[in-house]
Amino acid sequence: MTRNILKNNVNDVKEQSVINRPLSSGRDSHVLQVTPDRHQATACKLRMKIATWNVKTMAQKGKLENIKQEMERLKWNKRGTLERSRYDKSEVQVGSDKLDVVASFCYLGDMLSAAGGCDLATTTRVKTAWKKFKELLPVLLSRHLSYKTRGHVYSTCVRSAMLHASETWPLTKPNLQRLQRNDRAMIRQICNVKPEDVATTRSNELLTLLGLEDLNLILKERRLRWYGHVERSSGAIKTALDMQVTGSRGKGRPRMTWKQVTERDRKDWKLSTTDPHDRTPGDLV
């Protein structure tokens, strides 16, 4: 029924609409998936983003115009990916060049999102780490290699992929827990920890067995190293760090910025603001 309503009332949308099963989060929530062609649905499945609407509630209240407005805001970017932008404009004019407005994009392996934060970045890096982990699984589970050697391979190939560009992440507690949860799952698999023994096995013991450091300490070290580089710099990165953004904030507590996260790291390690500039000749080697 909902599919017929959409088909009859949204005439300017030529794509096929497919209503999937209700979501578990709400009784009246449905998923509306739009594809450019019915025969291309399989090819577009992996590169398709899904927009959600409370279709039943809108239909009962006669708010079909809201559905039409939402579907008009769906745009296809250069990669053929469907997105719902928070902005009304689909492109920005800079001089004679036109820039597309996208919800997210990849820059040097790091995912940047219009919503800010590093939720998308951490999720993407975790997926990349699992891909590397599965490729190296015969080596990481080999009984012919010692645990120290396996830990070194894991740190060099898998952890480095997971923590790529982590120097610039303003990590929140859920972001850190996501990284730690996946990191510990891989470590338990390397050490052949059975599911029934997970509750009684300490992560610190497994880290010592593999010769690895705690993930949180590595993240702090990376952030502070990059912070020192920014403080000593006289270029654009230093200007961007000290720049004051004008405008009004929304309601509620704002998110912690990267600068605030590094200040917290400095307090934890009892470092002062002059330490980045106090470098001995041995530190430059």
Phi and psi in degrees as a GROMACS rama.xvg file:
@    title "Ramachandran Plot"
@    xaxis  label "Phi"
@    yaxis  label "Psi"
@TYPE xy
-62.0642  -36.6694  THR-2
-65.2723  -38.9068  ARG-3
-68.5837  -37.3559  ASN-4
-62.7891  -45.3427  ILE-5
-62.8183  -40.4905  LEU-6
-67.3211  -33.7378  LYS-7
-84.7887  -26.4067  ASN-8
-102.95  -23.9169  ASN-9
-105.694  88.7049  VAL-10
-85.9476  -22.6101  ASN-11
-84.3814  -3.15901  ASP-12
-101.99  115.986  VAL-13
-91.9813  -13.1171  LYS-14
-71.6581  156.554  GLU-15
-79.8598  139.057  GLN-16
-109.427  131.867  SER-17
-126.16  122.009  VAL-18
-95.1162  119.736  ILE-19
-90.7524  -171.334  ASN-20
-68.847  155.65  ARG-21
-62.9951  149.886  PRO-22
-77.0873  156.138  LEU-23
-75.2034  -18.6881  SER-24
-75.4445  -26.1106  SER-25
-148.732  149.291  GLY-26
-71.509  -36.6127  ARG-27
-98.5865  5.82068  ASP-28
-84.6532  136.717  SER-29
-130.846  161.603  HIS-30
-106.941  126.71  VAL-31
-108.106  114.038  LEU-32
-109.004  124.04  GLN-33
-112.418  127.262  VAL-34
-123.988  150.304  THR-35
-66.5218  -25.8151  PRO-36
-156.571  142.938  ASP-37
-62.9637  -35.417  ARG-38
-78.3564  -13.6443  HIS-39
-101.875  11.0609  GLN-40
-62.4519  -40.1409  ALA-41
-65.9277  -40.5993  THR-42
-69.3394  -30.0766  ALA-43
-92.1609  -2.14277  CYS-44
-63.0872  -41.7036  LYS-45
-75.4333  -20.7423  LEU-46
-114.413  31.3159  ARG-47
-111.992  131.769  MET-48
-99.0405  151.951  LYS-49
-113.079  130.618  ILE-50
-103.794  142.473  ALA-51
-118.816  143.303  THR-52
-138.4  155.703  TRP-53
-86.3839  78.059  ASN-54
-65.3008  -43.2785  VAL-55
-62.7412  -44.9427  LYS-56
-63.0899  -42.3055  THR-57
-63.4753  -40.686  MET-58
-66.8536  -39.0945  ALA-59
-69.5765  -34.4372  GLN-60
-90.2605  2.99192  LYS-61
72.3647  29.4631  GLY-62
-101.425  45.4125  LYS-63
-67.2246  -24.037  LEU-64
-65.0748  -32.0418  GLU-65
-65.1385  -39.1501  ASN-66
-64.3367  -40.6871  ILE-67
-63.0251  -41.8531  LYS-68
-65.4532  -38.9136  GLN-69
-65.8756  -40.1806  GLU-70
-71.6652  -27.498  MET-71
-69.5281  -23.7563  GLU-72
-85.9683  -1.31442  ARG-73
-79.3852  126.552  LEU-74
-126.555  150.058  LYS-75
-100.949  120.038  TRP-76
-84.9254  -172.447  ASN-77
-64.4596  -29.2625  LYS-78
-84.3298  0.833595  ARG-79
76.8165  24.5079  GLY-80
-102.047  134.916  THR-81
-80.9388  137.676  LEU-82
-144.95  156.97  GLU-83
-116.467  109.335  ARG-84
-88.3496  147.623  SER-85
-79.4859  -10.2901  ARG-86
-100.285  151.568  TYR-87
-76.7114  -30.4479  ASP-88
-83.3735  140.508  LYS-89
-94.1824  -8.22503  SER-90
-152.926  158.792  GLU-91
-121.491  135.984  VAL-92
-96.3814  120.154  GLN-93
-122.265  98.1489  VAL-94
67.2469  -121.837  GLY-95
-98.7681  0.72964  SER-96
-100.12  144.984  ASP-97
-111.18  126.599  LYS-98
-110.897  132.132  LEU-99
-75.1382  142.615  ASP-100
-92.7245  114.589  VAL-101
-121.9  157.614  VAL-102
-75.527  -28.5541  ALA-103
-161.108  159.073  SER-104
-154.951  161.292  PHE-105
-102.661  130.114  CYS-106
-131.926  113.072  TYR-107
54.8472  40.197  LEU-108
84.1762  -4.77899  GLY-109
-107.78  133.862  ASP-110
-88.8775  125.225  MET-111
-109.72  134.195  LEU-112
-118.159  147.17  SER-113
-67.2398  -24.3626  ALA-114
-78.1269  -9.46477  ALA-115
80.5615  -178.606  GLY-116
75.369  -171.561  GLY-117
-130.798  26.2373  CYS-118
-61.9447  -48.2927  ASP-119
-67.5288  -36.6427  LEU-120
-65.4131  -46.1887  ALA-121
-66.1325  -39.376  THR-122
-63.2039  -41.6491  THR-123
-66.7706  -41.6463  THR-124
-69.0026  -32.8384  ARG-125
-64.8793  -42.3489  VAL-126
-62.4143  -40.9699  LYS-127
-64.6191  -40.291  THR-128
-63.8123  -41.4105  ALA-129
-65.0831  -34.4164  TRP-130
-64.7039  -44.2535  LYS-131
-65.7771  -37.618  LYS-132
-63.2752  -43.1255  PHE-133
-68.2399  -32.5726  LYS-134
-67.2127  -35.0919  GLU-135
-97.4597  10.837  LEU-136
-58.4621  -41.0152  LEU-137
-60.3745  -32.3683  PRO-138
-78.4591  -43.1931  VAL-139
-69.5679  -23.1887  LEU-140
-103.847  6.88943  LEU-141
-70.4636  131.073  SER-142
-79.3287  -9.48656  ARG-143
-81.8663  -8.39468  HIS-144
-110.479  144.185  LEU-145
-73.022  164.581  SER-146
-64.79  -34.8412  TYR-147
-63.5128  -41.7712  LYS-148
-66.6083  -41.4591  THR-149
-63.208  -40.1585  ARG-150
-63.5167  -37.3292  GLY-151
-66.6424  -40.8185  HIS-152
-64.9274  -41.6912  VAL-153
-63.6248  -43.7508  TYR-154
-66.2491  -38.3545  SER-155
-75.363  -39.8442  THR-156
-102.448  -37.3291  CYS-157
-96.7322  -51.1267  VAL-158
-64.5244  -37.376  ARG-159
-63.7127  -34.0848  SER-160
-71.0423  -36.32  ALA-161
-69.6502  -37.2707  MET-162
-98.4103  16.3812  LEU-163
-62.1521  128.306  HIS-164
67.9101  16.1866  ALA-165
-71.5076  -12.1061  SER-166
-62.4219  -26.1687  GLU-167
-105.627  9.20742  THR-168
-86.7175  126.878  TRP-169
-84.1608  77.436  PRO-170
-64.4573  136.04  LEU-171
-99.9305  174.693  THR-172
-62.9183  -44.0601  LYS-173
-61.8898  -36.1292  PRO-174
-64.0283  -45.0174  ASN-175
-64.2155  -40.9963  LEU-176
-65.0423  -34.6369  GLN-177
-63.6021  -44.4948  ARG-178
-66.2876  -45.2352  LEU-179
-65.9137  -38.9239  GLN-180
-62.8042  -44.7132  ARG-181
-73.3987  -35.0711  ASN-182
-63.4577  -43.5402  ASP-183
-69.4572  -33.4868  ARG-184
-63.5706  -40.6328  ALA-185
-67.9522  -40.3215  MET-186
-64.711  -41.0177  ILE-187
-63.5937  -34.8308  ARG-188
-70.113  -36.4551  GLN-189
-65.2194  -40.0075  ILE-190
-84.4435  3.84972  CYS-191
59.2071  45.6797  ASN-192
-84.6503  124.616  VAL-193
-75.5784  154.24  LYS-194
-57.5671  -35.6424  PRO-195
-74.2376  -12.9011  GLU-196
-102.344  4.13146  ASP-197
-65.6421  -40.6205  VAL-198
-67.3225  -27.3347  ALA-199
-100.159  -1.12089  THR-200
-101.553  126.41  THR-201
-86.798  139.32  ARG-202
-67.7523  -32.6767  SER-203
-63.2831  -36.0517  ASN-204
-66.8985  -38.8803  GLU-205
-68.7065  -37.2728  LEU-206
-63.9725  -41.2141  LEU-207
-65.8357  -38.0061  THR-208
-63.2016  -37.9778  LEU-209
-90.7958  -6.64306  LEU-210
72.3496  36.4843  GLY-211
-111.157  156.33  LEU-212
-95.9783  161.801  GLU-213
-65.2771  142.553  ASP-214
-64.2275  -36.309  LEU-215
-64.7501  -38.3534  ASN-216
-65.9251  -38.3586  LEU-217
-65.7276  -40.0871  ILE-218
-64.5084  -42.1775  LEU-219
-63.8302  -42.4906  LYS-220
-62.156  -41.1883  GLU-221
-65.6982  -43.4328  ARG-222
-63.9581  -44.299  ARG-223
-68.5124  -33.9265  LEU-224
-63.9217  -43.8097  ARG-225
-70.1131  -34.0203  TRP-226
-61.6837  -42.3871  TYR-227
-63.3102  -39.0672  GLY-228
-64.1584  -39.8353  HIS-229
-68.5859  -40.9407  VAL-230
-64.8909  -34.6938  GLU-231
-82.4749  -12.3456  ARG-232
-80.1401  153.909  SER-233
-119.374  16.2083  SER-234
-98.3299  -152.995  GLY-235
-69.8106  -30.5379  ALA-236
-67.0785  -34.4407  ILE-237
-69.773  -39.3346  LYS-238
-63.5931  -41.2474  THR-239
-67.2198  -32.9637  ALA-240
-68.1022  -38.9608  LEU-241
-91.1696  0.522896  ASP-242
-72.3575  136.881  MET-243
-98.9575  120.561  GLN-244
-88.1962  125.393  VAL-245
-85.4444  158.387  THR-246
127.897  173.063  GLY-247
-102.893  145.572  SER-248
-91.4225  156.506  ARG-249
-79.051  -177.441  GLY-250
-73.1184  154.091  LYS-251
89.6874  172.787  GLY-252
-73.5102  129.779  ARG-253
-72.0895  160.634  PRO-254
-68.7387  151.786  ARG-255
-70.8516  133.222  MET-256
-81.8917  169.599  THR-257
-63.2863  -36.1575  TRP-258
-65.1426  -39.7851  LYS-259
-67.439  -35.2342  GLN-260
-65.8063  -41.8826  VAL-261
-68.4427  -33.2215  THR-262
-64.065  -38.3649  GLU-263
-65.7546  -38.6514  ARG-264
-64.456  -39.6516  ASP-265
-65.221  -37.3885  ARG-266
-68.3047  -37.2757  LYS-267
-64.655  -36.2313  ASP-268
-99.2983  7.17019  TRP-269
55.1854  51.8523  LYS-270
-108.636  149.314  LEU-271
-101.849  170.813  SER-272
-72.8903  -16.7227  THR-273
-88.9143  -10.0068  THR-274
-61.874  -38.016  ASP-275
-62.1197  -26.8349  PRO-276
-89.9447  -10.8204  HIS-277
-96.2998  82.5462  ASP-278
-113.713  131.786  ARG-279
-87.7992  161.545  THR-280
-57.6663  -28.6382  PRO-281
-68.0829  -27.1048  GLY-282
-72.7192  -21.3001  ASP-283
-83.957  -11.9933  LEU-284
